[in-house]
Amino acid sequence: MGPLVSKAQEEKVLGYIDFGKKAGFKVALDGGKLSGGIYDKATS
């Protein structure tokens, strides 16, 4: 989990996570968006 500097960066990170999931990779620790700001959940 960590802060991101912009909405654009957040969308890019979430896109990478989604791409990996679609390619068959398993996200170790959930991944995804947290509420209340521009934060993403940890992936490993």
Secondary structure, DSSP 8 states (H G I E B T S, - for coil): -EE-S-HHHHHHHHHHHHHHHHTT---TT---EETTTTEE----
